[in-house]
Amino acid sequence: MRKRFPAILGVAAAVVLVAFIGGCTTTQTPGEQVDDAGISVAVKAKLTEARFSNIVNVETNVTNGVVTLAGEVPNAQVKADAEAAVRSVKGVKGVNNNLQVKSPPTP
C-alpha cells in the first residue's frame, strides 16, 4: 500500500496540472488578442464621436474581429448609424447589432 501511494499522488498531480493548463487556454493567438483590443478601442472612439453623443448604455465586445453591440439607443436610425460606423472601422470582420431601441416613456 505504501508503494502505491506515491504513484497515485503522482497521477493525481498530473491530472490537476492538465486541468489547470487546459483551463488557461484561449482560442485566440496573441496577435488576434492584440488586434481585437485595437479594434475595441477604435470602435469605442468611433461611437463617442459627436454624432453619437446620445448613445448611452452601449457595450461593445470584440472577438476574432467580430464586434457585438449591446445596450439601448434612442431610435432605429441611431441603431443603424452605429452599426454602419462600426463596420467602417479597420479590421472589423462583422457586427452583431444587439442594440435595442429605447421605448418612449408612457404618459
N, C-alpha and C positions, 0 to 999 in steps of 0.2 A: 504494500500500500504506500509506503513511504517513497518508493522509487517512482510510482505513478503520479504523485502529487506535482513534482516539478514539470512533468510533461503536460499535465492538464493545465497547470498555471501558464505554461508557455503558449499552448493553443488558445487559451482564453485571452492572453495578452495580444496575440496576433489578430484574433477576431476583433477586439476593441480597436486596434490600430487601423485595420482595414476599414472598419465602420467610420472611424474618425476622418480618415483621408477621403473616403467616398463622400462624406457629408460636406466636405470643403470644396468640392469641385464645382466648376461652372461650365456652362455650355459655350461661353464666350472666350475668345482669345484675349490676351491683354490689349492687343490693338483694337479689337472690337469694343472693349470696355472703354477705352480712351475715346474712340470715335463716338460712342453713344453719349459720353459725358460732354463732348464738344457740341454734338447736335442738341443735347438738352439745354445747354447754355444759350446757343443760338436761337432755339425755339422760344425760350423764356424772354430773351431780348426782343424778339420779333413781336411777341404778344404783349409786351409792355410799352410798345410804341404808342404815340398819342391817339391814333385812331382806335386803339383797343383799350383805352383807359377805362371804359365802362365794363370791362370784364372783371368779375370778382369770383373768388372761389373756384378757380380753374387749376386743375392739377395736370401735370404732364409726366409721362413716363416713356422712356426710350429703350427699346430692346432690339438689338440687331438692326438698327436703323428705322424701325417702325415706331412711330410716335402715337401714343394713346392720349387723347384729351378727355378729361372728365371734369364735371362741375356744372355750373349754371351760367347762362348768358341771358341778356335781356330780350333778345329776339332772334328769329331764324336767320336774318341777314348777317348778324354778328357771328352766328354759328358757322355759316358758310364762309364768311370772310376769314375767320380764324383758321379754318381748315385750309383755305387757299394760301394763306400766309405761311402756315406750317409746311405745306407742300413745296413752297419756294425755297426753303432752307436747304443748303447744300448738304448732301449725304442722307436726306430723308428718303427712305425707300417706300414708305406707305404711311397712311394715317388712319387710325381707328378713332372716329369722331363720336365720342360718347357724351358730348355736351348736351345738356338739357336746357330747353327754353324755359325761363322762369315764368311761371304763371302770374298774371297781374293780380294784385290784391283785390279781393272781393269787397264791395262797399258795405 
